[in-house]
Amino acid sequence: MTLNIFFLTITITKRKISLEEAVQRELVEKLYEEHKDRQMSMQRFM
């Protein structure tokens, strides 16, 4: 009889974002919202 036991430890740490990444994310979010607004106005138009 063979008993195989495997232990695995996973550590999750919160990633710190830099100022440049935060600015980039804000810009992307702003562009996404503008694009979404344009889509909604086109749907209302049709």
Secondary structure, DSSP 4 states (H G I P E B T S, - for coil): -------------PPPPPHHHHHHHHHHHHHHHHHHHHHHHHHHH-
